[in-house]
Amino acid sequence: MKAVMVQALGGPEVLAVVDRPDPSPAEGQVLVTTEAIGVGGVDTLIRSGALAAYGYTHGDILGNEVAGTVAAVGDGVDPVWAGQRVWAFTGAAGGGYAEHVLASASTLVPLPAAMSAVDAVTLGSSGIVAHFALRHAHFTRGESVLVRGAAGGIGTMTVQLAARAGASAVAVTTSSAERGDRLRKLGATHVLDRAGAGAGDAPAGYDVSIDIVAGADLPSFFARLNPNGRMVAVGAVAGWPPADFGKEMVAAFRKSMSFATFSADTVPAPDQRAAAAELFAAAGRGELEAVVHEVLPLEQAVLAHQKMEAGEVLGRIVLTPSGT
């Protein structure tokens, strides 16, 4: 089979198409013939070496979610899965950039008949992160939400879910007016620049901030939280925040603000499956949109990562194997 491997840690050019033996499912696993492969921000972080301390290194095959057809099942897996179209979570470097992928049967979600594989990987893990990040922030109807770095897959899903859940305001930071217009159509009420400024009618503060960017500017966004405001970091596409980032929050001690990180790794598999199934159902009802930036062949994974790092992507880039 064809797969895309990280030959060395570095820029997009370190990705290479290689031939690998077709894998065989072990106990509890299934083999999925991929139709669509999601490309996410965590893929670029792993490839660059930013997450090397977590054990990700060269030789990995990236890709944490796929959609396709179950071609074989391992021992202990209900044979009813064979031949079904599914969405599957494979893990941060779980081998998703390939024509055939192993996944734990515990992650599988059947695809509705009318749902494309491309839409499934656009809604899947991004929607799961957005859904549980809002829950982690204890968001409730009527509260205001700021989504920092809203143009990516997680951001576009957070905007939609917050608006759908009754947020009083959904402000977004983004890099251009054109992106802002697109985000308004998804439910954003106020469009800010990357520094969090630019909309005179925007709320002075927010009850919840979902931060996908992190980086050196994260501390400045504590000033944009209301009393009892909660900031939840779900990504670090701009790198880690400074070591003393909490000083800004502590300096405003009397506002009772809080900061938390969130990873979907802490969510039990049954809860993730239930959330994904509801996301797919909501999309089928026309309540959510799968925001697909571009579909590229698997062999163009380098181009996909170049576009991600250039900040060109609104929504999700999806890879498809040749002939799909």
Salt bridges, closest charged atoms under 4 A:
ASP19 OD1 - LYS2 NZ 2.91
GLU35 OE1 - ARG85 NH2 3.60
GLU65 OE2 - ARG316 NH1 2.55
GLU143 OE1 - ARG230 NH2 2.79
ASP211 OD2 - ARG148 NH1 2.85
ASP244 OD2 - LYS247 NZ 3.90
GLU278 OE2 - ARG164 NH2 3.22
GLU278 OE2 - ARG285 NH2 2.97
GLU287 OE1 - ARG164 NH2 2.89
GLU287 OE2 - ARG285 NE 2.96
GLU289 OE2 - ARG182 NH2 2.33
GLU294 OE1 - LYS307 NZ 3.38
GLU309 OE2 - ARG47 NH2 2.40
GLU312 OE1 - LYS307 NZ 3.81
